[in-house]
Amino acid sequence: EKMRVIPNGYDLSQWHPQPERAAALREQLGIAPETPMLLTVGRWNPLKDHPNLLSALGRLKRAGTVWHAVLVGDGIDDDNAELMRLITQEGLHDRITLLGRRDDVPVIMAAADIHVLSSKAEGFPNVVCEAMVSRALCVVTDVGDAARIVAEEGIVVPPRNAQALAAGIEKALQLIAEPALAAQLDRAAQRVAQRYSLSTMVESYEKLWHDMLNQTHDATRSVTASGQGPLLLYVVNNPAFFVSHRLPLAIAAKKAGFTVQVATMDGSAVARIRELGFIHHRLPLSRSGKNPLAELRSIWAIYRLFKRVQPQVVHAVTIKPVLYGGIAARLARVPGFLAAVSGLGYIFTNERGGLMRWLALRLYGLALKHPRSRVIFQNSNDRDVLLNAGAVRSEQAVLIRGSGVDLDTFNYVPEPDGPPVALMVSRLLLDKGIHEFITAAQKSQAAGEAVVWQIAGSPDKGNPASVTAEQMTQWHQSGVIQWLGEQTNIAELYHKSHIAVLPSYREGLPKSLIEAAACGRAVVTTDVPGCRDAIEANVTGLLVPAQDADALYEAILTLAKNKAMRQQFGRAGRDLAERAFDINTVIDTHLRLYGYLAKNN
């Protein structure tokens, strides 16, 4: 019970199939497309046991098998006299290419059909993970964790046994001609992504820390048992956002024994909040912040609400509630304050946002100095920005990846037949990448590509960055896109699509992408904070630069034309959603925070 094994995590983003570059490399090396390419990556070292490898290759040549081997690593070149002697001894000069140390190993790995690990000793051989993710069939000696890594998806032979290694490679040569190999290589890649990625390691440590916290602070259970539910007040700008992103959490908190109330601006979703039995408080919040007097009135209104209802814990969500609610909570001496930073906003990526960024950091520093508080971040970049600016203390910061997804509602469904559908689910804001999506769709239309481009979402009235309904209608009527408007059954939309797209400039952690992953859809999104945290690059989706419509078009077209890659990404996305984004895990973590903040108040 006191010991837990957490494997190291690795950055797998650069290890993936690269058909065009791999084909060019094979041509450069003089290896015909039909000739199986064997690869060994490892420096010249006694523990790597190159003599064992060369002896096995000599046996295979004498047996008449067809292949060409490529060896990569420090000391693997013509200047290595001992290596050249062994190659001559086995008669392998015409069957081996020595590349020495290389910086393009991911491309070389992508070109290989089989990767061979011939070592007599290893710890955790990273190269095996890299080969599996690159879709090379692995033959490994049973040393270190090699056998555990490949499991049933590779071939394991005893070390220091050239005959056994030759037999293992021969078996691999037979397997690569089998139609079932593609599915086996997909399983191998998914196995590595699930067990040995950086995100898996981080999640394992987070679970360990949460379990340790539970052993000493089971405050939520004591709150429920006491029958005296502390008042938990949610402060959220938009009532529709509360319903879509925080309602399951509020329901769970109520079941856990908290008295739950909600404060938002006015809106049609308020009726839904009240229907579910929550007391609702209307706040005079605006969508913009151009009127200083109006903003001061908002802070004053929140302060008066806190003084009147006396919450024991305030959970503030989105920018204004966090900033204004944090200041008001300090002034009103609210016992516990939980801030959810769901994204720092575009001013933190816009080079011209220097003054606004400076002002925002000062406000965050003022709002988050509550003595008994925690600050939830959805991605590590946002957390590090505020930590480095001194706006938040390290002990306050909690990383929770998104709002979670209901894995039953957003269930895995195989993609439908028909032309590929690229679907963007988002508010219609410029900084969500609407123009980039439209430009890519226009390019697709001009090229005559058989791709359907859809957008689900509505204009955000009152937001200066919103696209107008008239503009959306114009694009729809021109046939560039299909504008679906505001939709409620998002799972059904993903089930009818093939590719999920979000070209946003910056996010906290976009709910639309984790919902798409849960439905088993490949993703194309931007390489910016939040978006990159919602996927595993080249495993569940593709990353492109922000504000680059050409790159967006090329990535979507790549998936549209590659059904196997698309479906493989989709299956891996579902696995990621189950591991990292289950709403039940998100709820449990929040309840522990509520319990901690409510304890002893």
C-alpha positions in Angstrom: 0.0 0.0 0.0 2.9 2.3 0.6 4.5 1.8 -2.8 3.2 2.9 -6.2 5.1 2.6 -9.6 4.7 5.6 -11.9 6.7 5.2 -15.1 8.5 8.2 -16.6 6.5 10.1 -19.2 7.9 11.0 -22.6 7.2 13.7 -25.2 5.8 11.6 -28.1 4.7 14.5 -30.2 7.5 14.1 -32.8 7.2 10.4 -33.1 4.5 9.5 -35.6 4.1 8.2 -39.2 5.5 10.5 -41.8 4.8 8.8 -45.1 6.2 11.4 -47.5 9.4 12.1 -45.6 9.9 8.4 -44.9 9.6 7.5 -48.5 12.1 10.3 -49.5 14.6 9.0 -46.9 14.3 5.4 -48.1 14.9 6.6 -51.7 18.0 8.5 -50.4 19.3 5.4 -48.7 18.7 3.3 -51.8 16.1 1.0 -50.1 13.4 -0.1 -52.4 9.8 0.4 -51.2 9.2 -3.4 -51.3 12.4 -4.2 -49.2 11.7 -4.5 -45.5 13.8 -2.0 -43.6 15.3 -3.1 -40.2 16.4 -0.4 -37.8 18.5 -0.3 -34.7 19.0 3.0 -32.8 21.6 2.8 -30.1 25.1 4.0 -29.4 28.2 1.7 -29.7 28.3 0.3 -26.2 28.9 -3.2 -24.9 25.4 -3.2 -23.2 23.7 -2.6 -26.6 25.3 -5.9 -27.8 25.8 -5.1 -31.5 27.8 -8.3 -31.9 24.6 -10.2 -31.0 22.6 -8.2 -33.6 25.2 -8.7 -36.4 25.4 -12.4 -35.7 21.6 -12.7 -36.0 21.6 -10.7 -39.2 24.3 -12.9 -40.6 22.1 -16.0 -39.9 19.2 -14.3 -41.7 21.3 -13.5 -44.8 22.5 -17.0 -45.0 18.9 -18.2 -44.7 18.1 -16.2 -47.8 15.7 -13.7 -46.2 15.3 -10.3 -47.9 15.8 -7.0 -45.9 18.1 -4.1 -45.4 19.3 -2.9 -42.0 20.0 0.7 -40.9 22.1 1.3 -37.8 22.0 4.7 -36.1 23.9 6.0 -33.0 27.2 7.4 -31.7 30.1 5.4 -32.9 28.0 3.6 -35.5 30.1 4.5 -38.6 33.0 3.4 -40.8 35.6 4.7 -38.4 34.6 2.0 -35.9 37.2 -0.7 -36.6 35.6 -3.3 -34.4 32.1 -2.7 -35.9 33.5 -3.0 -39.5 35.4 -6.2 -38.6 32.1 -7.8 -37.3 30.2 -6.7 -40.5 33.0 -8.2 -42.7 33.0 -11.4 -40.6 29.2 -11.8 -41.2 29.4 -10.7 -44.9 26.9 -7.9 -44.3 28.4 -5.0 -46.2 25.7 -5.1 -48.9 22.9 -5.4 -46.3 23.8 -2.7 -43.8 23.8 1.1 -43.9 25.6 2.9 -41.0 24.3 6.5 -40.3 26.2 7.3 -37.1 24.7 10.1 -35.0 21.6 11.8 -36.6 19.3 14.6 -35.7 16.4 13.2 -37.8 15.8 10.0 -35.9 12.0 10.5 -35.9 12.0 10.4 -39.7 14.3 7.4 -39.8 12.1 5.6 -37.4 9.0 6.4 -39.5 10.7 4.8 -42.5 11.4 1.6 -40.7 9.3 -1.6 -40.9 10.9 -3.3 -37.9 12.9 -2.0 -35.0 15.3 -4.3 -33.2 16.6 -3.9 -29.7 19.5 -6.4 -29.2 20.7 -5.2 -25.8 22.0 -7.5 -23.0 21.0 -4.9 -20.3 18.6 -1.9 -20.2 16.6 0.0 -17.7 13.6 1.5 -19.5 14.5 1.6 -23.2 12.9 4.8 -24.5 13.6 3.8 -28.1 11.1 1.0 -27.9 8.3 3.5 -27.1 9.4 5.8 -29.9 9.4 2.9 -32.4 5.9 1.7 -31.3 4.4 5.2 -31.6 6.1 5.5 -35.1 4.3 2.2 -36.1 7.5 0.1 -36.4 7.0 -3.6 -35.3 9.4 -4.2 -32.4 11.7 -7.1 -31.7 13.2 -6.8 -28.3 15.4 -8.8 -26.0 13.9 -9.5 -22.6 15.9 -6.9 -20.6 14.8 -4.2 -18.3 11.2 -3.1 -19.1 11.4 -3.9 -22.8 9.0 -6.9 -22.6 6.6 -5.0 -20.4 6.5 -2.1 -22.9 5.7 -4.2 -26.0 3.5 -6.7 -24.2 1.5 -8.7 -26.8 2.1 -6.1 -29.6 5.8 -7.0 -30.2 8.2 -10.0 -30.3 10.3 -10.8 -27.2 13.4 -13.0 -27.3 16.1 -13.9 -24.7 19.2 -11.7 -24.6 22.7 -12.9 -25.7 21.1 -15.4 -28.1 21.8 -14.7 -31.7 19.7 -17.7 -32.9 16.7 -16.6 -30.9 17.1 -13.0 -32.1 17.3 -14.1 -35.8 14.1 -16.2 -35.3 12.4 -13.2 -33.8 13.3 -11.0 -36.7 12.3 -13.6 -39.2 8.9 -13.9 -37.5 8.6 -10.1 -37.8 9.5 -10.2 -41.5 6.6 -12.6 -41.9 4.2 -10.5 -39.9 4.8 -7.2 -41.8 3.3 -8.9 -44.9 0.0 -9.8 -43.0 -3.1 -7.6 -43.4 -3.7 -7.7 -39.6 -0.5 -5.9 -38.9 -2.0 -2.4 -39.2 -4.4 -3.1 -36.3 -1.5 -4.5 -34.2 0.6 -1.4 -34.8 -2.3 0.8 -33.9 -2.7 -1.0 -30.6 1.0 -0.7 -29.9 0.9 3.0 -30.5 -2.2 3.5 -28.3 -0.6 1.3 -25.6 2.4 3.7 -25.4 0.3 6.8 -25.5 -1.9 5.5 -22.7 0.9 4.3 -20.4 4.0 6.3 -21.1 3.1 9.8 -22.3 3.8 13.0 -20.4 0.2 13.5 -19.7 -0.2 10.0 -18.3 2.7 10.6 -15.9 1.2 13.9 -14.7 -2.2 12.3 -14.2 -0.6 9.5 -12.2 1.1 12.0 -9.9 -2.0 14.0 -9.5 -4.0 10.9 -8.5 -1.3 10.0 -6.0 -1.4 13.4 -4.5 -5.2 13.4 -4.3 -5.1 10.0 -2.6 -2.6 11.2 -0.1 -4.8 14.3 0.5 -7.8 12.1 1.1 -6.0 10.1 3.8 -5.7 13.3 5.9 -8.5 15.5 4.7 -11.8 13.7 4.1 -13.6 16.9 4.8 -16.4 16.5 2.3 -17.6 13.3 4.0 -17.7 15.0 7.4 -19.7 17.9 5.9 -22.4 15.5 4.7 -22.4 13.5 7.9 -22.9 16.6 10.0 -26.2 17.5 8.3 -25.2 21.2 8.4 -24.5 22.0 4.8 -22.3 25.1 4.4 -23.5 27.6 1.8 -21.6 27.3 -1.5 -22.2 30.3 -3.8 -21.3 30.0 -7.5 -20.5 33.4 -9.2 -20.4 33.1 -13.0 -20.8 35.8 -15.6 -23.1 34.1 -18.1 -26.0 31.8 -16.8 -25.7 29.8 -20.0 -22.1 29.1 -19.3 -23.0 27.9 -15.8 -25.6 25.5 -17.2 -23.2 24.1 -19.8 -20.0 24.0 -17.8 -20.8 23.9 -14.0 -24.3 22.5 -13.6 -23.2 18.9 -13.0 -20.7 20.1 -10.4 -23.4 22.1 -8.5 -25.8 19.2 -8.5 -23.0 16.9 -7.1 -22.2 19.5 -4.4 -25.8 19.7 -3.4 -25.9 15.9 -3.1 -22.7 16.0 -1.0 -24.5 18.2 1.6 -23.7 21.7 0.6 -26.4 24.4 0.3 -25.9 25.7 -3.2 -26.8 29.1 -4.7 -25.9 30.7 -8.0 -25.2 34.3 -8.9 -25.0 35.4 -12.6 -26.0 38.2 -14.9 -29.5 37.9 -16.3 -30.3 35.6 -19.2 -32.6 33.0 -20.6 -30.7 30.2 -18.8 -31.7 31.6 -15.4 -35.0 29.8 -15.7 -33.3 26.5 -16.0 -31.2 27.2 -12.9 -34.3 27.9 -10.9 -36.2 24.9 -12.3 -33.5 22.7 -10.8 -34.1 24.2 -7.3 -31.2 26.5 -7.0 -31.7 30.0 -5.5 -30.5 32.5 -8.2 -29.1 36.0 -7.6 -29.0 38.5 -10.5 -25.8 40.5 -10.8 -25.3 43.7 -12.8 -22.4 42.4 -14.9 -21.6 43.6 -18.4 -20.0 41.7 -21.2 -17.4 44.4 -21.8 -15.4 46.6 -19.4 -15.4 50.0 -21.0 -17.3 51.9 -18.4 -15.3 52.2 -15.1 -18.3 53.3 -13.1 -20.3 50.3 -14.2 -17.4 48.0 -13.2 -17.2 49.5 -9.8 -21.0 49.0 -9.4 -20.5 45.4 -10.3 -17.8 44.9 -7.5 -20.1 46.8 -5.1 -23.1 44.5 -6.0 -21.0 41.4 -5.5 -19.7 42.7 -2.1 -23.3 43.4 -1.0 -24.4 40.0 -2.0 -21.6 38.3 -0.1 -22.5 40.4 3.0 -26.2 39.5 2.7 -26.1 35.8 2.1 -22.9 35.0 4.1 -21.5 32.2 1.9 -18.9 30.0 3.5 -17.3 29.1 0.1 -17.5 31.2 -3.1 -16.6 29.5 -6.3 -15.9 32.2 -8.9 -15.8 31.2 -12.6 -14.6 33.2 -15.6 -12.6 36.4 -15.7 -14.8 39.1 -14.1 -16.2 36.9 -11.3 -12.7 35.8 -10.4 -11.3 39.4 -10.4 -14.4 41.2 -8.9 -15.4 38.3 -6.7 -11.9 37.9 -5.3 -11.8 41.5 -4.3 -15.3 41.4 -2.9 -14.6 38.2 -1.0 -11.6 39.8 0.7 -13.6 42.9 1.7 -16.6 40.9 2.9 -14.4 38.4 4.7 -15.8 35.3 3.0 -14.2 32.3 4.8 -13.2 30.3 1.7 -12.7 31.4 -1.9 -12.2 29.2 -5.0 -11.2 30.9 -8.3 -11.5 29.0 -11.6 -9.2 30.6 -14.2 -10.7 29.1 -17.3 -8.3 30.9 -19.6 -6.3 34.1 -19.3 -7.5 35.5 -22.6 -6.1 36.8 -25.8 -4.2 39.7 -24.2 -1.7 37.2 -22.9 -0.8 36.0 -26.5 -1.3 39.3 -28.3 2.1 41.1 -28.6 0.2 44.5 -28.5 -1.5 43.7 -25.3 1.3 44.9 -23.0 -0.5 47.6 -21.0 -3.7 45.5 -20.7 -1.6 42.5 -19.7 0.2 44.5 -17.0 -3.2 45.8 -15.7 -4.7 42.3 -15.7 -1.8 40.8 -13.7 -2.2 43.6 -11.1 -5.9 42.8 -10.8 -5.3 39.1 -10.5 -2.7 39.7 -7.8 -5.2 41.9 -5.9 -8.1 39.4 -6.3 -6.2 36.2 -5.5 -4.6 37.3 -2.2 -7.5 35.8 -0.1 -5.9 34.1 2.9 -7.9 30.8 2.5 -8.2 30.2 -1.2 -7.4 27.9 -4.0 -7.0 28.8 -7.7 -7.9 26.2 -10.4 -6.1 26.4 -13.7 -7.1 24.3 -16.7 -3.6 24.4 -18.3 -0.1 24.7 -16.9 0.8 27.7 -19.1 -1.9 29.9 -17.5 -0.7 28.7 -14.1 2.9 29.5 -14.7 2.1 33.0 -16.0 0.4 34.0 -12.8 2.9 32.1 -10.6 5.9 33.9 -12.3 4.1 37.3 -12.0 3.6 36.7 -8.3 -0.2 37.0 -8.7 -0.8 33.6 -7.1 1.1 31.5 -4.5 2.3 28.1 -5.4 0.3 26.5 -2.6 -2.9 28.0 -4.1 -2.5 26.6 -7.5 -4.5 23.5 -8.5 -4.4 22.0 -12.0 -7.7 20.5 -13.2 -7.8 19.8 -16.9 -11.1 21.3 -18.0 -14.7 20.9 -16.9 -14.9 17.2 -17.6 -17.1 15.3 -20.0 -20.0 12.9 -19.4 -18.6 9.7 -21.0 -22.0 8.2 -21.3 -23.7 11.1 -23.1 -20.6 11.7 -25.3 -20.1 8.1 -26.1 -17.9 6.6 -28.8 -19.6 6.1 -32.1 -17.8 5.0 -35.3 -17.7 7.7 -37.9 -20.5 7.7 -40.5 -20.2 7.1 -44.3 -20.1 9.9 -46.7 -17.8 12.9 -47.4 -15.7 14.0 -44.4 -17.4 16.6 -42.2 -15.2 19.1 -40.4 -17.2 20.5 -37.5 -16.4 23.6 -35.4 -18.4 24.0 -32.2 -17.8 27.4 -30.7 -19.1 30.8 -29.8 -18.8 32.9 -33.0 -15.8 35.1 -31.9 -12.9 36.3 -33.9 -10.4 34.9 -31.3 -12.0 31.5 -31.6 -10.5 31.4 -35.2 -13.8 31.9 -37.1 -12.1 33.8 -40.0 -9.3 31.1 -40.2 -12.0 28.4 -40.5 -13.9 30.3 -43.1 -10.7 31.0 -45.1 -9.8 27.4 -45.0 -13.3 26.4 -46.1 -13.1 28.9 -49.0 -9.8 27.4 -50.1 -11.4 23.9 -50.0 -14.3 25.1 -52.0 -12.0 26.7 -54.7 -10.0 23.4 -54.9 -13.1 21.3 -55.3 -12.3 19.2 -52.3 -15.1 16.9 -51.1 -15.1 18.2 -47.5 -18.2 19.6 -45.7 -17.4 22.5 -43.4 -19.9 23.1 -40.5 -20.1 25.6 -37.7 -22.3 25.2 -34.7 -22.7 28.2 -32.5 -24.4 31.6 -32.3 -23.1 35.2 -32.2 -22.2 36.5 -28.7 -24.2 39.7 -28.5 -22.5 42.4 -26.5 -19.1 40.9 -27.2 -17.1 43.3 -29.5 -15.2 40.3 -30.9 -18.4 38.6 -32.1 -19.1 37.8 -35.7 -22.6 39.0 -36.8 -25.5 36.8 -37.8 -25.7 38.6 -41.1 -22.1 37.6 -41.9 -22.7 34.0 -40.9 -25.8 33.9 -43.1 -23.9 35.2 -46.1 -21.2 32.6 -45.8 -23.8 29.9 -45.4 -25.8 31.0 -48.4 -22.6 31.1 -50.5 -22.1 27.4 -49.8 -18.7 27.9 -48.2 -19.9 26.5 -44.8 -23.1 25.1 -43.3 -24.0 27.3 -40.3 -26.0 25.1 -37.9 -26.7 27.9 -35.4 -27.0 27.3 -31.7 -27.3 23.6 -30.9 -28.0 21.6 -27.7 -27.3 18.0 -28.8 -23.6 18.4 -29.4 -22.9 14.7 -29.0 -25.2 14.0 -32.0 -23.3 16.5 -34.1 -20.0 14.9 -33.4 -21.4 11.5 -34.1 -22.4 12.8 -37.6 -19.0 14.4 -38.2 -15.5 13.1 -38.9 -13.1 15.9 -37.7 -13.4 18.3 -34.8 -11.9 21.7 -35.4 -11.1 24.6 -33.0 -8.5 27.2 -34.4 -8.7 29.4 -31.3 -6.0 31.9 -30.3 -6.0 30.9 -26.6 -8.2 28.8 -24.3 -8.4 27.5 -20.7 -9.1 24.0 -21.8 -11.9 23.9 -24.5 -14.8 21.7 -23.6 -15.7 21.2 -27.2 -12.5 19.3 -27.9 -12.7 16.9 -25.0 -16.3 16.2 -26.0 -15.1 15.5 -29.5 -12.4 13.2 -28.1 -15.0 11.3 -26.0 -17.1 10.8 -29.2 -14.0 9.3 -30.9 -13.3 12.2 -33.4 -9.9 13.3 -34.6 -9.1 16.9 -33.7 -7.4 19.8 -35.5 -6.6 22.7 -33.2 -4.0 25.4 -32.6 -0.7 25.1 -30.8 -1.7 27.5 -28.1 -2.2 27.2 -24.3 -5.4 25.3 -23.6 -5.9 23.8 -27.1 -2.7 21.9 -27.1 -3.5 20.6 -23.6 -6.8 19.1 -24.8 -5.1 16.7 -27.2 -2.0 14.5 -27.5 -0.3 15.8 -30.6 -0.1 13.3 -33.5 -1.8 10.8 -31.3 -5.4 12.2 -30.9 -5.1 15.1 -33.3 -3.0 17.6 -35.2 -1.7 21.0 -34.0 -1.3 24.0 -36.3 -0.1 27.6 -35.7 -2.7 30.1 -34.5 -4.0 32.5 -37.2 -2.7 30.4 -40.0 -5.5 29.5 -42.3 -3.3 27.7 -44.8 -1.9 25.4 -42.1 -5.4 24.8 -40.8 -6.6 23.8 -44.3 -3.7 21.4 -44.9 -4.2 19.7 -41.5 -7.9 19.2 -42.1 -7.3 18.0 -45.6 -4.7 15.5 -44.3 -7.3 13.9 -42.0 -10.0 14.2 -44.6 -8.0 12.1 -47.0 -6.6 9.6 -44.5 -9.4 7.6 -43.0 -7.1 5.2 -41.2 -5.2 8.0 -39.4 -8.5 9.8 -38.6 -10.0 6.7 -37.1 -6.8 5.9 -35.2 -6.7 9.4 -33.7 -10.4 9.0 -32.8 -9.9 5.8 -30.9 -6.9 7.3 -29.1 -9.0 10.4 -28.3 -11.7 8.3 -26.6 -8.9 6.6 -24.5 -7.6 10.1 -23.6 -11.1 11.2 -22.5 -11.5 8.2 -20.3 -8.1 8.7 -18.7 -8.0 12.4 -18.3 -11.4 14.1 -18.7 -14.0 11.9 -17.0 -16.5 14.4 -15.3 -16.7 12.1 -12.2 -13.0 12.6 -11.5 -13.4 16.4 -12.0 -16.4 16.5 -9.6 -14.5 14.5 -7.0 -11.6 16.9 -7.1 -13.8 19.9 -6.7 -15.7 18.4 -3.8 -12.4 17.8 -2.0 -11.6 21.5 -2.5 -15.0 22.6 -1.3 -14.6 20.4 1.8 -11.1 21.8 2.5 -12.3 25.4 2.1 -15.4 24.8 4.2 -13.6 23.0 7.0 -13.3 24.7 10.4 -15.3 27.7 9.1 
